[in-house]
Amino acid sequence: MSQPVIAQKSPIPVEVEAGKTYYWCTCGKSAKQPLCDGSHKGSDFAPMAWTAPETKTAYMCACKHTKNAPLCDGAHKAL
């Protein structure tokens, strides 16, 4: 599989609603980071569906190297 584009080296805060499904960009090419806009089409990548467990600010990964997708785990600090 190809390597994702690093959209930025810090998380992006997203206001999420409990029970709502969000589609996290895995390729790093989306203009609507950290969410998918379809820019992955024709690549090895596909968006990741994630349903928010609660209403809150979620800090989503923008470097695309997190082990806790779609949430930031600090992986960007090592890039």
ABEGO torsion letter per residue (X at the ends): XBBBBBABABBBBBBBBBGBBBBBBAAGABAAOABBAGAABGBABBBBBBBBABBBBBBBBAAGABAAOABBAGAAAAX
